[in-house]
Amino acid sequence: MKNYFNFFMFLFLCHFILGCGHPKVTGTVKFDDGTPLTSGGVAFINLPYQATGAIKSNGSYEMFELKSGDGVRPGTYQVTVSATTGGGSDGTPLVHLIDPKFENPSTSGLTCEVKGNAVFNITVTKPVK
């Protein structure tokens, strides 16, 4: 019985304190012409779990569930990308930097299966005018 307790304590410490056990998922978000999307966010959705990542100025992102560096639970995720400007209380209009279809998991057409550390590159299109 003591061995089981020690084993579960090890798993608890590893998972919650050290952050091991969750694969690291990184990637880039680029337009179909190859230029990077320089702001916005990526979301991996597999309810009730969700992981998010901010898009950096070079188009790269790293996913995390609760805090930076904690990775993503294994599973199959619907993926969304959002990138807008404006829409604030100052009255500036909301402008979509990418086609809004990427903001909805049912229309984005993006899925990612996480089994281990992975690179998941995403291609988006500009909004239709």
Secondary structure, 3 states (H helix, E strand, C coil): CHHHHHHHHHHHHHHHHHCCCCCCEEEEEEECCCCECCCCEEEEEECCEEEEEECCCCCEEECECCCCCCCCCCEEEEEEEECEECCCCCCCCCEECCCHHHHCCCCCCEEEEECCCEECCEEECCCCC
